[in-house]
Amino acid sequence: MSDLFENTARKADSYSAQDIEVLEGLEPVRRRPGMYIGGTDDRALHHLVAEVLDNAMDEAVAGHATRIDLELGVDGTIMVRDNGRGIPIDDHPKYPGKSALEVILTTLHSGGKFSNKVYETSGGLHGVGLSVVNALSDRLTVEVARERQLYVQHYSRGTPQGPLAKQGGTVNRRGTTVRFHPDAEIFGEAARFEPHRLYRMARSKAYLYRGVEIRWSCDPSLLPEDSATPAQETLHFPGGLLDYLNNALRDRKSLTRTPFAGQMEFPGGQGRAEWAVAWPDDDEGFSHTYCNTVPTPQGGTHEAGLRAALMRGIKGYAELTNNKRAGQITHDDVTGDACILLSVFIREPQFQGQTKDKLATPEAQRLVEAAVKDHFDHWLSGDLSSANALMERLVEKAEERARRKQSKEMARKSATRRLRLPGKLADCSRNAPEGTEIFLVEGDSAGGSAKQARNRETQAILPLRGKILNVASASVDKMKANQELNDLVLALGCGVGKDFSTDKLRYERVIIMTDADVDGAHIASLLMTFFYREMPGLIQQGHLYLALPPLYRISAGAKSVYARDDAHREELMAKTFKNRKVEISRFKGLGEMMPAQLRETTMDPSRRTLLRVVVPNVADPEERAESERTRSLVESLMGRKPELRFRFIQDNAKFVRADDIDV
Ligand SMILES: Nc1ncnc2c1ncn2[C@@H]1O[C@H](COP(=O)(O)OP(=O)(O)OP(=O)(O)O)[C@@H](O)[C@H]1O
């Protein structure tokens, strides 16, 4: 033991300035690629291409390039070429003797998109994309054709392999070409680009900006035999997002004669939005949104703006046509099953993270909503038969939902009547399970206090008499004959074993509330074992909780506080009542507490602490081993030794994650 302390002490001693690393240049990218491209998996690998393609797109959207080539070579090399201005190759004023190109490729946060001077709206904004791709490629070559000269520089893992070299004159060429091959040290030997993903990426870029032609090509040997992805295609869509939508829908039927599509400049040169929305008859919707041609798979403020405009338009139309049935239509009815394409171009967008999955610019919501709203109103009133067909479907959806809800409530009510609930259950008065809870308490006297302490509307009490049967060591017949367990199953309503279904669960939360002593812990563990074996779904879906009643009341003068256990008591005495004379009373059980105390400490949702009971999920490969461990632990603990059980509960209580604690 003392050796251990000495070693630890020595380690602490030797922790000094020399342990503090400062990562220079592109080293942090290679050391922590996840921070820059969200991981090293397939998605991250393809993100490299997006970074380079986005630069070419920015150049096109800014009006300087009209053509982009994207090529996947047989050895997995990517080439992106544009006919734009070309990355500047003159010396950078801050780094004499180094070209701007080299600075861009070897320095994080260098770029021309921090202001709106060179690019009005751009997908790039952090000035790291190209340097990150460079850092994570074992080979990268840039060619820049500017002012009739071709310049070339080679890199490997972020380091230049020679100076920027003049390669001679070019008459017809201009623009930037980047060729790179991802580093297997980072992405693994098996990492491969998937042609169909790259093709789709190129195609959506072409849809997003009509002014560009993207030439896609890939070595045919890389395509699977029956692949729908072409080896070569020139992508150019003068119809923009409407082309995109028509292509995505193909011959699926829509509720309206034409999709709702349009584009609009934002006032004051703040950018613009383009959209295309269809409501397919089959209700199989999707939503693809973009900002400055960067896909935002998690949506964001621009998408929220579009959804709000559509919702407001529908509500307005319902009012205009005096449609009384439309009152219950929700956002989800309007846009949940729609096919949505939205592309915005705005200055200085704010995204979440370098992979830019979600747009966070707050104004985007207002801008998009205002841009779309009038168009939508006109569109609805311009084709009444389409508008009415759409309204009819939305009303149907809302009514269907209301019917389902009602029948669920009815089922619960009639189930209550039919079931003849156990006589000792003090049920709550609310009919729907949402927001309700049932407390399983130990014995009639605790049950009495709990009944007085509860909120009648949402809290039900089921007192269980004495120790319930230990299901881990009982036969099925014995279990079926057990009155306490039968009452419990009846009260919950959700069935048991194979018949279990959370849909029928009569309460949102099932809370085990036993005394804060060894006996209480034993009963709690018996109940948990029962649920674990007979209603595992109840635990997996997060319905089972443990209440944490106090064991002590500590008071001095008018002030009193409650402590869960001995350690908590000591902590409170030291913190709250330093050197003061205190009176400590120990509760013999919940039945001894005043209802007001029980409410305040254990039952009132706004003041209590609950522990959610969690188990590893056997269906999840990563949790399977852990799940197996839990199973054998329960089996072995629920046999003969109460002390072990008590420890089991305490240990588990300690391991509950913070987000599982419901205060
Ligand atoms: N194809 C290109 N044509 C012209 N300039 C380019 C091109 N690619 C990159 N650049 C210049 O290099 C700079 C740095 O590019 P990089 O990809 O590293 O970052 P970014 O695009 O500014 O921002 P982000 O990190 O968000 O992608 C750009 O801002 C632009 O000035």
PDBQT file of the ligand as one rigid body, heavy atoms in Angstrom, charges set to zero:
ROOT
HETATM    1  N1  LIG A 701     -10.686  26.607 -55.019  1.00  0.00    +0.000 N 
HETATM    2  C1  LIG A 701     -10.307  27.760 -54.465  1.00  0.00    +0.000 A 
HETATM    3  N2  LIG A 701     -10.254  28.886 -55.197  1.00  0.00    +0.000 NA
HETATM    4  C2  LIG A 701      -9.875  30.064 -54.657  1.00  0.00    +0.000 A 
HETATM    5  N3  LIG A 701      -9.506  30.210 -53.365  1.00  0.00    +0.000 NA
HETATM    6  C3  LIG A 701      -9.524  29.143 -52.586  1.00  0.00    +0.000 A 
HETATM    7  C4  LIG A 701      -9.925  27.860 -53.090  1.00  0.00    +0.000 A 
HETATM    8  N4  LIG A 701      -9.832  26.971 -52.081  1.00  0.00    +0.000 NA
HETATM    9  C5  LIG A 701      -9.424  27.657 -51.012  1.00  0.00    +0.000 A 
HETATM   10  N5  LIG A 701      -9.238  28.949 -51.294  1.00  0.00    +0.000 N 
HETATM   11  C6  LIG A 701      -8.781  30.002 -50.369  1.00  0.00    +0.000 C 
HETATM   12  O1  LIG A 701      -8.187  29.349 -49.281  1.00  0.00    +0.000 OA
HETATM   13  C7  LIG A 701      -8.801  29.769 -48.080  1.00  0.00    +0.000 C 
HETATM   14  C8  LIG A 701      -8.730  28.676 -47.051  1.00  0.00    +0.000 C 
HETATM   15  O2  LIG A 701      -9.529  27.594 -47.433  1.00  0.00    +0.000 OA
HETATM   16  P1  LIG A 701      -9.971  26.554 -46.333  1.00  0.00    +0.000 P 
HETATM   17  O3  LIG A 701     -10.724  25.465 -46.994  1.00  0.00    +0.000 OA
HETATM   18  O4  LIG A 701      -8.783  26.173 -45.523  1.00  0.00    +0.000 OA
HETATM   19  O5  LIG A 701     -10.902  27.396 -45.361  1.00  0.00    +0.000 OA
HETATM   20  P2  LIG A 701     -12.252  28.178 -45.651  1.00  0.00    +0.000 P 
HETATM   21  O6  LIG A 701     -12.894  27.662 -46.871  1.00  0.00    +0.000 OA
HETATM   22  O7  LIG A 701     -11.914  29.633 -45.600  1.00  0.00    +0.000 OA
HETATM   23  O8  LIG A 701     -13.097  27.862 -44.357  1.00  0.00    +0.000 OA
HETATM   24  P3  LIG A 701     -13.583  26.438 -43.805  1.00  0.00    +0.000 P 
HETATM   25  O9  LIG A 701     -12.545  25.965 -42.877  1.00  0.00    +0.000 OA
HETATM   26  O10 LIG A 701     -14.850  26.787 -43.106  1.00  0.00    +0.000 OA
HETATM   27  O11 LIG A 701     -13.779  25.538 -45.003  1.00  0.00    +0.000 OA
HETATM   28  C9  LIG A 701     -10.194  30.163 -48.483  1.00  0.00    +0.000 C 
HETATM   29  O12 LIG A 701     -10.773  31.061 -47.567  1.00  0.00    +0.000 OA
HETATM   30  C10 LIG A 701      -9.934  30.830 -49.838  1.00  0.00    +0.000 C 
HETATM   31  O13 LIG A 701      -9.490  32.147 -49.629  1.00  0.00    +0.000 OA
ENDROOT
TORSDOF 0
